[in-house]
Structures are given as structure tokens and as C-alpha cells.
């Protein structure tokens, strides 16, 4: 979809607003947007591997936990500055993702999804039992984060990088290879696409975003234990955000993350006891009538409007 002047103006206004929030917004708003950015970044990570190749993963939260523990260990035990610790956590996730992807991406369909889910449980048990490194269930305490503004801007930069990378992939030959894998992997192989290499490269790249989100989350929380590092509910939320916005699109994870975060917060504020039920009903209704997500729906309507305009 070509960017119109109105879309460019809207994007510029959103960027300026995001920059200004820490100076004019309340601590509550800054914290809410920080959390939203983390989820959006994770949604982009899921979208890179699952949206384009249709290898549905239930294990992206494993990289979130790797990033969280990397920051906790490097900051608390080695006194690293948190920005370097976050980047090191992303590097650690990529190093682990390379051999993991080589093994897991040989599985297809539900076997890949279950394999990734099993990997999360392995990491959870490892974090719980390796007390000399992770302190097990006692957890690792970090220095208080204090000012949230630097973390907010770091999370915003992560989202900007995720959008830029997704945009570049979506318009590249590499992106076409990934889409061909998602549509028919056997046919892609027959056409000469090196499917294993393409999937592995995307899998490693996709691991870095949740790892960075986990590292930022850990430093903000000032505490990491197995439950906070590998929360299953976050995995579900991230998948819903990507699907709601439109899996395999550039703007879907951003739109889905922002809208669903806002809806969830509004329901929690007004209906504290029923917000999970109402949020679940909202998701069911939306996915029932927009199974492909919001961005593809907007594209179809824009195309139909253009056709009607030309017909006149």
C-alpha cells in the first residue's frame, strides 16, 4: 500500500506525540505506553517468524525470559549498565535461537508449535533449578529503575527498529521467499528457494525482539524469577495482537498491540472483576468477523473505494 500524504502526516504526528509523552504525560500514561511498546515489540517478533512463514510459534516467550535473565545477571552480578545488558540479552537469544531453530524448524504445523512450547518449559525448569545462577524461585533483585523516561525511549526505539526491519523484509526478495514458504513450502523448495536457510535467518532475527522486551521489562520490574520471566499469558496476548492487527503485515502488530492494550486497560478500569471475560468476548467477536486482521480489511476497503472512484 502506497503511503499517502495523510498517512505520512499521521505517522509524523504519532512520532512527535511519542517523543513528547514523557515530558507532558503522567507517570501512569508513561508506564502504560512503556508496557504497550514491549508488547508491540514482541508482537513484531512473533510476526516475523509466524506471520510470514506461517510457522505458528508458542515459544517466543522463551526469548523474553532469556533476555530478562541476561539483564538480571549482568546488572546484579557484573554491574553492567542496563542498555548494554539489554543488547547482550538480545545477542544471547540469537545465539541460542540458531541451533534451536536448526532443530525445531525441521518440524511443521502443530509439531513445531508444541516443540517450542516444550522449550519454554525446559527453560522454566532450568531457571527454577539452577540456583547458583538464577537463584531459583527466590529470584534475582535488581537496583530500582528510578526514572522511567530512558526505559520508555529504549522501548520506543525497539518498536521503531522492529517496524523498519519488518518494512525492509516485506519489500525484499527475502520477504518473498518467506511468503512462498508460508503459502506452500514444498513448491517453494521446488522453485529453488533455500527454505531451511531462510527460515533459520528469520527465526534468529525474530528472537532478538522479545529478548530486548524481556530485558527492559526485567529492569523496570527490578526483579526476575521463573514466573515473571516466562509468563504464558504474555505469549497469548502477543499472538492475539499480531493476528488482530494482521499477521504477515508491516503495520498489523503495531495496530493490534495499541488497540488491544487500550481496550484491555479500559475494561480493567471500568469492569475490574469482569474485564478478562469481556476482553475475551471482544477478541472472539473481532476474530469472527475479521479473521485476517484489521490491516487486510482496511486494504480491501481502500481498494474497493479506489475501484468505485475509477468507475465514476
C-alpha positions as a printed Julia matrix, in Angstrom:
312×3 Matrix{Float64}:
   0.0     0.0     0.0
   1.48    3.38   -1.02
   1.96    5.96    1.7
  -0.33    8.97    1.15
   0.39   12.49    2.43
  -2.29   11.95    5.07
  -0.61    8.75    6.25
   2.78   10.47    6.4
   1.31   13.33    8.41
  -0.36   10.88   10.77
   2.89    8.96   11.25
   4.81   12.18   11.93
   2.2    13.27   14.48
   2.4     9.88   16.21
   6.2    10.09   16.41
   6.09   13.61   17.86
   3.45   12.56   20.37
   5.51    9.55   21.46
   8.55   11.79   21.97
   6.55   14.35   23.95
   4.7    11.96   26.29
   7.47   11.67   28.94
   7.53   15.48   29.23
   3.78   16.15   29.38
   2.2    12.83   30.42
   1.59   11.37   33.85
   3.64    8.53   35.31
   0.63    6.28   34.72
   0.5     7.14   30.99
   4.26    6.7    30.6
   4.09    3.3    32.29
   1.11    2.24   30.16
   2.82    3.22   26.92
   6.06    1.56   28.02
   4.22   -1.72   28.57
   2.39   -1.3    25.26
   5.7    -0.81   23.44
   7.04   -4.02   24.98
   4.04   -5.99   23.75
   4.19   -4.39   20.31
   7.87   -5.3    20.01
   7.11   -8.89   21.0
   4.23   -8.99   18.51
   6.61   -7.92   15.74
   8.98  -10.7    16.78
   6.17  -13.27   16.55
   5.01  -11.77   13.25
   8.44  -12.14   11.64
   8.51  -15.91   12.01
   4.83  -16.86   12.28
   3.18  -14.17   10.19
   5.36  -14.62    7.11
   6.27  -18.32    7.17
   3.07  -19.45    8.97
   5.2   -21.47   11.4
   2.98  -20.73   14.38
   5.14  -20.45   17.48
   4.06  -20.78   21.11
   7.6   -20.31   22.32
   8.58  -16.7    21.66
   8.22  -16.1    25.38
  11.3   -18.28   25.84
  13.42  -15.5    24.32
  11.66  -12.96   26.53
  12.84  -14.96   29.54
  16.37  -15.29   28.16
  16.57  -11.52   27.77
  15.14  -10.95   31.25
  17.62  -13.29   32.96
  20.54  -11.94   30.9
  19.84   -8.4    32.12
  19.25   -9.55   35.7
  22.52  -11.49   35.85
  24.66   -8.92   34.05
  23.33   -5.96   36.05
  23.17   -7.55   39.51
  26.32   -9.7    39.37
  28.61   -7.91   36.91
  27.35   -4.32   37.35
  26.73   -3.79   33.64
  24.82   -0.71   32.51
  21.31   -1.78   31.57
  21.44   -0.67   27.89
  24.45   -2.91   27.24
  22.85   -5.71   29.22
  19.69   -5.49   27.08
  21.74   -5.7    23.87
  23.73   -8.61   25.31
  20.47  -10.36   26.13
  19.35   -9.98   22.51
  22.69  -11.41   21.38
  22.36  -14.34   23.77
  18.87  -15.07   22.45
  20.16  -15.05   18.87
  22.99  -17.43   19.76
  20.53  -19.84   21.37
  18.0   -19.42   18.56
  20.46  -20.54   15.88
  20.87  -24.19   16.99
  17.32  -24.26   18.35
  15.89  -23.15   15.01
  18.07  -25.63   13.12
  16.36  -28.4    15.11
  12.84  -27.04   15.55
  12.26  -25.72   12.03
  12.53  -29.27   10.7
   9.15  -29.77   12.37
   6.0   -28.45   10.74
   2.49  -27.49   11.79
   1.44  -28.41   15.32
   4.7   -30.28   15.93
   6.7   -27.06   15.64
   4.24  -25.23   17.91
   4.39  -27.97   20.54
   8.17  -28.21   20.26
   8.54  -24.51   21.01
   6.07  -24.79   23.87
   8.16  -27.62   25.29
  11.3   -25.49   25.02
   9.65  -22.86   27.23
   9.01  -25.49   29.88
  12.63  -26.65   29.69
  13.86  -23.11   30.29
  11.37  -22.64   33.13
  12.63  -25.75   34.88
  16.23  -24.76   34.25
  15.64  -21.31   35.75
  13.91  -22.89   38.75
  16.64  -25.45   39.47
  19.9   -23.62   38.6
  20.02  -21.76   41.9
  23.69  -20.8    41.69
  22.98  -18.68   38.6
  19.29  -17.75   38.74
  18.6   -18.14   42.48
  15.67  -20.37   41.57
  12.29  -19.43   42.97
  13.86  -16.78   45.19
  14.6   -14.71   42.1
  17.15  -12.01   41.33
  16.73   -8.48   42.65
  18.0    -5.54   40.59
  18.61   -1.92   41.56
  15.44    0.2    41.34
  14.91    1.57   37.84
  14.1     5.07   39.15
  13.37    7.37   36.21
  11.23    5.56   33.64
  11.98    8.02   30.82
  15.15    6.29   29.49
  13.4     2.9    29.52
  10.42    4.42   27.73
  12.59    5.79   24.93
  14.5     2.49   24.7
  11.22    0.61   24.25
  10.08    3.15   21.64
  13.34    2.72   19.73
  12.87   -1.06   19.84
   9.42   -0.67   18.23
  10.8     1.74   15.6
  13.56   -0.76   14.75
  11.02   -3.59   14.56
   8.87   -1.61   12.13
  11.88   -0.68    9.99
  13.14   -4.27    9.81
   9.67   -5.63    9.01
   9.17   -2.96    6.34
  12.52   -3.83    4.73
  11.81   -7.56    4.78
   8.29   -7.1     3.44
   9.65   -5.34    0.35
  12.67   -7.56   -0.28
  13.35  -10.78   -2.15
  13.92  -12.37    1.24
  10.37  -11.44    2.21
   9.04  -13.02   -0.98
  10.89  -16.23   -0.12
   9.33  -16.23    3.34
   5.85  -15.7     1.91
   6.37  -18.54   -0.56
   7.28  -20.8     2.37
   4.1   -19.78    4.14
   1.94  -20.44    1.09
   3.47  -23.76    0.0
   6.86  -24.81    1.34
   7.2   -27.83   -0.93
   6.51  -25.73   -4.01
   8.99  -23.11   -2.78
  11.68  -25.77   -2.49
  10.86  -26.99   -5.99
  11.31  -23.44   -7.27
  14.8   -23.27   -5.79
  14.13  -21.43   -2.52
  16.56  -22.49    0.22
  13.76  -22.85    2.76
  15.86  -24.03    5.72
  18.31  -21.14    5.45
  15.52  -18.57    5.03
  13.5   -19.88    7.96
  16.54  -20.06   10.21
  17.62  -16.5     9.42
  14.12  -15.21   10.18
  13.88  -17.29   13.35
  17.15  -15.89   14.71
  16.14  -12.34   13.83
  12.72  -12.8    15.43
  14.31  -13.95   18.7
  16.0   -10.61   19.36
  12.85   -8.52   19.78
  11.25  -10.47   22.65
  14.69  -10.74   24.26
  15.04   -6.95   24.28
  11.5    -6.6    25.59
  12.27   -9.09   28.36
  15.42   -7.23   29.32
  13.63   -3.88   29.54
  10.79   -5.49   31.48
  13.19   -7.06   33.97
  14.99   -3.8    34.66
  11.67   -1.96   35.05
  10.37   -4.61   37.44
  13.71   -4.75   39.37
  13.1    -8.44   39.95
  13.19  -11.65   37.9
  12.03  -15.14   38.81
  10.85  -18.05   36.62
   7.2   -16.97   36.75
   7.88  -13.37   35.72
  10.41  -14.4    33.06
   8.21  -16.96   31.29
   4.58  -15.78   31.67
   2.32  -17.88   29.46
  -0.35  -15.17   29.4
   2.06  -12.8    27.62
   2.55  -15.32   24.83
  -1.21  -15.47   24.24
  -1.56  -11.68   24.29
   1.25  -11.22   21.79
  -0.24  -13.74   19.36
  -3.67  -12.11   19.65
  -2.2    -8.67   18.97
  -0.43   -9.81   15.82
  -3.48  -11.68   14.5
  -5.9    -8.88   15.39
  -3.84   -6.3    13.53
  -2.99   -8.61   10.64
  -0.32  -11.31   10.67
   2.24  -11.06    7.9
   1.81   -7.3     7.5
   4.03   -4.35    8.37
   1.56   -2.39   10.48
  -0.56   -5.21   11.91
   1.39   -5.81   15.13
   1.54   -2.07   15.87
  -2.17   -1.55   15.31
  -3.13   -4.72   17.15
  -0.83   -4.0    20.08
  -2.01   -0.43   20.58
  -5.73   -1.17   20.16
  -5.82   -4.3    22.33
  -3.7    -2.69   25.05
  -6.08    0.28   25.14
  -9.17   -1.96   25.18
  -7.75   -4.17   27.93
  -6.83   -1.15   30.07
 -10.26    0.46   29.59
 -12.09   -2.75   30.51
  -9.89   -3.24   33.57
 -10.55    0.32   34.74
 -14.33    0.08   34.37
 -15.05   -3.6    34.99
 -12.28   -4.85   37.28
 -13.99   -8.15   38.1
 -15.23   -8.92   34.59
 -12.52   -7.43   32.41
 -10.97  -10.77   31.41
 -14.36  -12.15   30.39
 -15.26   -9.02   28.43
 -11.84   -8.87   26.79
 -12.18  -12.5    25.72
 -15.61  -11.84   24.22
 -14.24   -8.83   22.36
 -11.46  -10.94   20.85
 -13.89  -13.69   19.81
 -16.24  -11.23   18.09
 -13.42   -9.42   16.29
 -11.75  -12.58   15.04
 -15.14  -13.98   13.99
 -15.82  -11.05   11.66
 -12.21  -10.1    10.81
 -10.31  -13.42   10.66
  -7.49  -11.95    8.57
  -7.0    -8.96   10.87
  -7.61   -5.24   10.7
  -4.92   -4.16    8.23
  -6.05   -6.54    5.43
  -9.62   -5.32    5.98
  -8.52   -1.71    5.56
  -6.6    -2.66    2.4
  -9.66   -4.32    0.86
 -11.86   -1.33    1.65
  -9.29    1.09    0.25
  -9.02   -0.99   -2.93
 -12.82   -1.14   -3.27
 -13.08    2.62   -2.79
 -10.41    3.18   -5.46
 -12.29    0.93   -7.9
 -15.55    2.78   -7.28
 -13.79    6.12   -7.79
 -12.29    4.96  -11.1
 -15.67    3.64  -12.22
 -17.12    7.11  -11.88
